[in-house]
């Protein structure tokens, strides 16, 4: 334990007083920090390809069918074209690098509580840094 000398300039009757440091303990606070990392992400654009494939398939089906079969051929062509478009898009996906972040609670030391003895009495004071 450490003893400090304290000059009491405001109290003329006391020239020096002894303050004894009895203990110290850290002062912690919870803070939110953002942790980020770059990750590779596989990206596929199936929506646009499905729509384009569906339109092309419907147009082809419309040309193939005749009479009441024309409507059925158009629907079957649209469904088939959408599936073909989606499958091709999945095969043509790409890798992108994306920054992925999340908030994390961490405990951080921000000061210390110091307990001191002065004139036989204990006092505790928080000192922030």
C-alpha positions in Angstrom: 0.0 0.0 0.0 1.2 3.5 -0.8 1.1 6.5 1.4 0.9 10.0 -0.1 1.5 13.4 1.4 -1.2 15.9 0.8 -0.6 19.7 1.2 -3.7 21.3 2.5 -3.3 24.9 1.2 -6.8 26.0 2.1 -6.7 24.9 5.7 -3.8 26.8 7.4 -3.9 24.7 10.6 -3.0 21.5 8.7 0.3 21.7 6.9 0.5 18.1 5.9 -1.9 15.2 6.1 -1.3 11.5 5.3 -3.5 9.7 2.9 -3.1 6.0 2.7 -4.2 4.1 -0.5 -6.0 1.1 0.9 -7.2 -0.5 -2.3 -7.9 -0.1 -6.0 -10.4 -1.9 -8.2 -11.2 -1.3 -11.9 -14.3 0.5 -13.1 -15.9 -1.2 -16.2 -18.7 -0.1 -18.5 -20.5 -2.1 -21.2 -20.0 -0.6 -24.7 -21.3 -1.6 -28.1 -18.7 -2.1 -30.8 -19.1 -3.1 -34.4 -17.1 -6.1 -35.6 -16.8 -6.5 -39.3 -15.2 -9.0 -41.6 -15.0 -9.5 -45.4 -16.6 -12.7 -46.6 -17.0 -14.4 -50.0 -20.7 -14.7 -50.9 -22.2 -16.7 -53.8 -24.7 -14.5 -55.6 -27.2 -15.8 -58.2 -29.7 -13.8 -60.2 -32.4 -16.2 -60.8 -35.3 -13.8 -60.9 -34.4 -11.9 -64.1 -33.4 -15.2 -65.8 -36.7 -16.8 -64.8 -38.7 -13.9 -66.1 -36.9 -13.8 -69.4 -37.0 -17.6 -69.8 -40.7 -17.6 -69.0 -41.5 -14.9 -71.6 -39.4 -16.7 -74.3 -41.0 -20.0 -73.4 -44.5 -18.5 -73.6 -43.8 -17.0 -77.0 -42.5 -20.3 -78.4 -45.4 -22.2 -76.8 -47.9 -19.8 -78.3 -46.4 -20.4 -81.8 -46.5 -24.2 -81.4 -50.1 -24.8 -80.2 -53.2 -24.5 -82.2 -56.8 -23.9 -81.1 -57.5 -24.6 -77.4 -54.1 -26.3 -77.2 -52.5 -22.9 -77.9 -53.3 -21.8 -74.3 -52.0 -25.0 -72.8 -48.8 -24.8 -75.0 -48.3 -21.2 -73.9 -48.5 -22.0 -70.2 -46.3 -25.1 -70.5 -43.8 -23.0 -72.5 -43.7 -20.3 -69.9 -43.2 -22.8 -67.1 -40.5 -24.6 -69.0 -38.7 -21.4 -70.0 -38.7 -20.1 -66.5 -37.2 -23.3 -65.2 -34.5 -23.3 -67.9 -33.7 -19.6 -67.2 -33.4 -20.2 -63.5 -31.2 -23.3 -64.0 -28.9 -21.4 -66.3 -28.6 -18.5 -63.9 -27.7 -20.8 -61.0 -24.9 -22.2 -63.1 -23.7 -18.6 -63.9 -23.6 -17.3 -60.3 -20.7 -15.2 -59.1 -18.7 -14.8 -55.9 -18.7 -11.3 -54.4 -16.8 -10.0 -51.4 -19.1 -8.4 -48.9 -18.4 -6.7 -45.6 -20.5 -8.4 -42.9 -20.9 -6.5 -39.6 -22.5 -7.2 -36.3 -22.8 -5.3 -33.0 -21.0 -6.8 -30.1 -21.3 -5.9 -26.4 -17.9 -5.7 -24.7 -16.7 -4.7 -21.3 -14.2 -1.8 -21.3 -12.2 -0.5 -18.4 -12.8 3.3 -18.0 -11.2 4.1 -14.6 -10.7 2.8 -11.1 -12.2 3.0 -7.7 -9.6 4.1 -5.2 -10.3 3.6 -1.4 -8.2 5.9 0.8 -7.8 6.3 4.5 -7.6 9.9 5.8 -7.7 10.7 9.5 -8.8 7.2 10.4 -11.8 7.3 7.9 -12.2 5.4 4.6 -13.2 7.3 1.5 -13.7 5.8 -2.0 -13.4 7.9 -5.1 -13.9 7.0 -8.8 -11.2 8.2 -11.1 -12.1 8.1 -14.8 -9.6 7.9 -17.6 
